[in-house]
Amino acid sequence: MRQSVVRALSRPLVLAAATAVLPLVSAAPVAAEGVVVGGFPVDVSQSPWTVALSSRDRFGGTRAGQFCDGVAVGPTTVVTAAHCLDEEVLSGPVEQVTDLKVIAGRTDLRTAQGREIAVRDTWVNPGYDSDSNAGDFAVLTLAESLPENSAIAMAAAGDPAYEPGTTATVYGWGDATGAGEYADGLRGARLHVLSDALCERAYPGGGDGEYRADSMLCAGEVLGGRDACQGDSGGPLVAQGRLIGLVSWGSGCGRAGSPGVYTRVSDMLTRLGWDRAGRAPQDGA
């Protein structure tokens, strides 16, 4: 699942606009069974909080205009990666993307399943640092409410879901092989939360980026093979039934020694001032 305008740094994991497609930073071979590199098919009913960000005007209609993913955390609130709304990605300011929508309840992007809901408002973290990719989150407010039980709870600081070794699942419609082969259907991949020490060794700074434990989380497999990939940016990393990360950046897809890096949801909650249960105030916290 990872194609990006570059996973950000090494590569933010978002698709480039059809008018300005950028190459993958790396297309190294990976062990893959499908999207979300090394993944498996998922019916959206199993993860109803996973949504696709869409603009047919900017990204074409082949896959319903999908270019990033997002996560429903309330009836009208979706969180995603800040870099997904960058001018470079959208070929202009997000305010000029008049057909920006969230696609919910759709497993296969080629179908008319589910709903396409207009985005009423966008808010990008003003503290987002595009150089380091720290604080990589944004909030979308929808024009209509999602169905009940479509939202997922967010894990606050100290939640055991963040413990190294915890099994987690990443979801998305991105690159399935690391070679630009994008999925039409939703995929998932099971990973493990990795220690901050391991992530800091993997990304000490320089060309491959710098891991910052206060605002980032990393997950994958020590030997590689399972990972998010381009096109998965903003999608959910879920552990123990709670949202712990948003797909953000990394080096290659599924490479040994180069785990995926995610926005740490507990840091996002603190910066947003949302309560410890991870509920958005506008959604009735």
N, C-alpha and C positions, 0 to 999 in steps of 0.2 A: 504494500500500500504506500508508497512514498513517492510522489513526483512533485517537484516544487519549482518555484521560481528559483529554487536552490533551497534544500531543507532550511535555510537562512544561514548565514555563516557557511558551514560546510554545505548546508542546504535546508531552508525552511521547506516543509513538505506540502507545498501547494502547487497547483497547476498554473502555468503562465497563460495569460490571455491569448486568445487565438490570433490576435493581431501582433503579438510579440512573444512567440514561443521561445523559451530558453532551453538549452540542453541540460541533461542531467549532469550533476557534478561528477557522479561516478556511475558506471554501468557494470561494475564488477559482478561476475556470476555469483548467484546465491542459491542455496538449497530452497526450493519453493514448490509448494503444492498449489498455490493460487494466490489471490490477492491478500493484501496485508501479507507481505512475503511470508511464506511458510504457513499460510492460513487455511481456513475451511469455510464453507458456505454458511451463512446465518440468515434465518428469516427475521425480518424486522420486528416481528411480534415478540421475539426473544430479547430484543434490545430497543424498545420503542423510543428511547431517549436519543438514539443516534439519528441525526438528521443530515441532509445534504444541503450545502449552500449552492445556489444556482443563479446564473445570469446567462440566458441564451444569447443575449445581445453581445456579451463579451466572450463567451466560451463556446458558442454554437449549440445545436440542438441534439447532437448524436447521443449524448448521455444526459439529456435534460438540462444541459448547461452547468453540470456539477463541476466545481473547481476546488472546493474545500468541504470539510465536514464541520459539524457542530454538535452540541449536547444540550438537550432540553433540561433545564433545572427548575422550571416553573411553568405554569400554564401559558404564559406569554414571554418567557425569558429563555434565551439560548445563549450559551457561551461558546466562544471559538477562539482561534489564535489571532492575535493582533496583526500578524504579518499577512493574514488572508485578506485584510482590508487595505493593504498598502497600495499606494498609487501605482507602483511598478507592477504589481500583480493585476490590478484592475484596469491598467492603462488610463488612469485618471482618478480623481477623487471619488470616494465611495458615494458621496452625495449625488454624483452624476450618473450612478448606475440605477436607472429608473425601474429596472425589472428585477432587482435583487429579491430573492425569495428563499424560503426554507422549505425543503421537501421532507415531509414527515409521513411515516407509514408506508414507505415504498421500498421493497426489497430490490427489485430490478429497475434500474433507472430508465429502461426503454419502455416501461409500461405506464399506464395512467393510474396505477394503484395509489392509494393514500391521498394526501392533500398537498397543494402548493400554496403556501401562505406568504403574503407580502411582508417584508420587513418595514415596520413603521419608523424605527429609530435605531441608530447605531452609536455605540460609545466605545472608543478605543482607549485603553489604558494610557494616560498621558505619561506615565513612567516607563513605558515600553522603550527599550534600548535596542534599536535595529542592528547595532554593531555586535552586541553580545547576545542578543535575543532574550535578555532578562525581562521579566514582566510581560511575557507574550500572551496576552489575553484581551478579549473584547467582548462586549455584551450587545446582543441584538434583542430589540423589543418587537414582538410580532403584532400584526394588525388584528389577528384573531387568536382565540385561545386554542391550545392543543387539547386533545381528549384527556380525561382524567387518567391518572396512572401512567402518563407519558413521561413524567419527569423522574430524574434520579437524584438521590441524596448525595451531597458532597462531603468528603471526609475532612474534618477539621484537624488542626495541629494535634499531634499526640495520638491520632487514631492508629490502631494496630495494623490497618491496611497498608500503611507506609513502611512497615518493617521489611528489611532485606530478606529475600527468600520467599516472600508472599507471592502466590500465584495471581496473575492479573491477566485480563483480556483486553486487547485493543481492537477497535472496530473501524471499518471504513470501506470506501469504494475506490481506493487508490491503486497504484501500480502493484501488480501481483508478483512480478519477477525481478524488479529492479532494472528492467530493460525497457520501460515505457509501455508495458502491456497492461492497460487499465481495465478494471472489472466493471461489468454492467451490474452485477449483483453484489449485495452487501457481503463482506467477509469479516472474519474474526481471526485472531491469532493469540494463542496462550503464551505468555511470557512470565518472567520472574522479576520482581522488583530487585534492583541491585544496590549494593552499598554505595554511599557517597564516596568512600575511598576508592572504590573500583572506578567509579565514573570520573573522578578527578584525575586518575591515572590515564584514563582513556582520552580525556579532553583537558590537558593541562594549560591550554592557551596556544596561540599561534594559528597556523593554517586550518586546523581541524576544529577550532573553537575552544571555548573555556566553559567548563561545567561550574555552575554556581549553586551550591546546595541549598541556599536560602530560598531561591525562587525556582529551582529546577529539580527534577526527579528523573532517574533513568531506569530503563527496563529492557530486558532482552534475554539472550542466552549467552553464556560465556563463549561457547563455540560458534555463535551466530546461527543463521538459518531462519529465525523467526523475528519479524520486525514490522513496524509501520513503514510506509514508503511515500513517494511523491503522490500528491492528491489526497493524502490522509490528514493533512494539516487541520488542526482544530478538533479532530475526532477524540472520542473518549478512551481513556485507560481506566478500567474498572477493576476493583479488587474488593472482595468480601461484600459485594452488593453496593459499593459506594464509588463515586467518581474521585479518582486520586490524581489524574493527569490529563492534559490536553496535548495531542501530538504537536510537536514544535520543530525539532531539528535533529540532525545527526550527520554522520559521515558514511555515505553509501547506504545500502539497504541489506540488512541481515549479515553484515560482515562480522567475523570474529574480532573481538577487541574494540568494536565501535558500536556500542549499544545506542538505542534510540533515546533521545532526550525529550522530556515532557515538561510543560508548565506545571509547577507544583500547585495543586488546587488549594491547599491550606494557605499558601502565600496569597493566592488570588482572593480568598475569603477575607483575609486580614486587610488587604488593600482596599477591597470594596466595602468593608465594614458590615458584611453580612453576618448573621448570627452563627453560633457554633454548630447549629444543626444544618448549616449550609443552605438556608432558604433565602431567596431574594425578597427584599422588603416589598417591592411592587407586586409580588405574588402572594402577599398575605402572611409574611413571617411574623 
